[in-house]
Amino acid sequence: MVPNGFYKQLDDVKESDLEVVCYGIPRSGSTLVYQVVSGIYPAGVAKTHRYCPHRVKTTVSFRDFRDVVVSLWRRSNPDALDRHMTKDEVEKFGGTCRSRIEELDRYFERGGICPLRYEEFAPNPAVIFSALEKTFGIVIAPDRAAKLIEDYSMEKNAAIARKLGSFKSIDPASQIHGNHIFRGEIGGWRQFVSGAAAERLDDLLREPLRRYGYEG
């Protein structure tokens, strides 16, 4: 089994060396999912933001794509949070998001995955355990689940991120980066995009927003 950790791509990893793949479109809570699953399996858990063709147990986390866009933008310039995104920035980061949605689509087209919607599991991580049991029959004792939720709470993860500083710095055990967590809120994109830029953001993402249930 491969060591638990982040893998840019998994094409060269043997399927038999994987226990669980924790995929997530960037900025969609895949680190929390990975932390929880790593607490269940001591090896063979791979976190990735790319498509993995292997037919192993696979979790797929996703989030309102407008929040993804704003989170990518915020991470790129964490010292400029008192301004709004420009239309050019919406084009740039919206384009990045759309390319990542193509990989998300591939997982759903393939099927056999455990889908995890950020808006459901972020405020209530117990949803992850319910989904794992429903999809793969993985049953975790309630006290063990409660301990994992406590160990990887938003507060504890945010404290690790603050100590690290830059996003390029990472804690290998938790996979938390510096500047990893802002507020983790749902719908926070509205604070940073308005007017014509917001209209363009909606236009860029209208079809996948509709397809994944994020209309309105």
Buried (B, 14 or more C-beta within 10 A) or exposed (E): BBEBBBBEEBEEBEEEBBBBBBBBBBBBBBBBBBBBBBBBBEEBBBBBBBBBEBEBBBBBBBBBBBBBBBBBBBBBEEEEEEEBBEBEBBBBBBEBBBEBBEBBBBBEEEEEBBBBBBBBBBEEBBBBBBBBEEBBEBEBEEEEBBEBBEEBEBEBBBEBBEEBEEBEBBBEEBBBBBBBBBEBEBEBBEEBBEEEBBEBBBEBBEEBBEEBEBEE
